[in-house]
Amino acid sequence: MKKQVTSYVLVKYQFPKDVAVKARRDIPYEVKLASRLFLDELVYTFNKQRLEEQINHALDQGDVETFLGLSQEYGKYVK
């Protein structure tokens, strides 16, 4: 596994400019994948906790319709 990837872009040298070669570093695929999975897990956990709080609030208030709607949505997180 490579630690970093470097790609070069060759540019025709022009007298007023001092730079002949520009380099750009790319983020490795493994880092992109790990960060994406981490963010997905954070969003999943946040949404699940928010739904649990809303369900508990609906139970405390005695709101049956809201409870049923939220419990159906919460079922997606439990499966």
C-alpha positions as CSV (number, residue, x, y, z in Angstrom):
1,M,0.0,0.0,0.0
2,K,1.4,3.4,-1.0
3,K,1.6,6.1,1.6
4,Q,1.1,8.9,-0.9
5,V,0.5,9.4,-4.6
6,T,2.2,12.2,-6.5
7,S,1.3,13.2,-10.0
8,Y,3.2,15.6,-12.1
9,V,1.9,18.0,-14.8
10,L,4.6,19.2,-17.2
11,V,4.2,22.8,-18.3
12,K,6.0,24.5,-21.2
13,Y,8.6,26.8,-19.7
14,Q,8.0,30.5,-20.3
15,F,10.7,33.0,-19.5
16,P,8.7,35.3,-17.1
17,K,7.5,32.3,-15.0
18,D,10.0,30.5,-12.8
19,V,8.0,27.2,-12.4
20,A,8.5,24.5,-15.0
21,V,6.9,21.6,-13.2
22,K,3.8,21.6,-11.0
23,A,3.2,18.8,-8.6
24,R,-0.1,17.8,-7.0
25,R,-0.6,15.2,-4.2
26,D,-3.7,12.9,-4.4
27,I,-5.4,11.5,-1.4
28,P,-5.1,7.7,-1.4
29,Y,-8.2,5.6,-2.0
30,E,-7.9,3.9,1.4
31,V,-8.0,7.3,3.2
32,K,-11.0,8.4,1.2
33,L,-12.9,5.2,2.0
34,A,-12.1,5.2,5.7
35,S,-13.2,8.8,6.1
36,R,-16.4,8.1,4.2
37,L,-17.2,5.1,6.3
38,F,-16.4,7.1,9.5
39,L,-18.8,10.0,8.4
40,D,-21.5,7.5,7.5
41,E,-21.3,5.9,10.9
42,L,-21.5,9.3,12.6
43,V,-24.6,10.3,10.7
44,Y,-26.2,7.0,11.3
45,T,-25.6,7.2,15.0
46,F,-26.8,10.8,15.2
47,N,-30.1,10.1,13.3
48,K,-30.8,7.0,15.4
49,Q,-30.3,8.9,18.7
50,R,-32.5,11.8,17.4
51,L,-35.3,9.4,16.5
52,E,-35.1,7.7,19.9
53,E,-35.4,11.1,21.6
54,Q,-38.4,12.0,19.5
55,I,-40.1,8.6,20.2
56,N,-39.5,9.0,23.9
57,H,-41.0,12.6,23.7
58,A,-44.0,11.3,21.8
59,L,-44.5,8.6,24.5
60,D,-44.3,11.2,27.3
61,Q,-46.8,13.4,25.6
62,G,-49.2,10.5,24.7
63,D,-49.1,11.3,21.0
64,V,-50.0,8.0,19.4
65,E,-49.9,9.1,15.7
66,T,-46.4,10.6,16.0
67,F,-45.2,7.6,17.9
68,L,-46.4,5.2,15.2
69,G,-44.8,7.2,12.4
70,L,-41.5,7.6,14.2
71,S,-41.4,3.9,15.2
72,Q,-41.9,2.9,11.5
73,E,-39.0,5.1,10.5
74,Y,-36.9,3.8,13.5
75,G,-37.5,0.2,12.2
76,K,-35.1,0.9,9.3
77,Y,-32.3,1.5,11.9
78,V,-33.0,-1.7,13.8
79,K,-33.0,-4.2,11.0
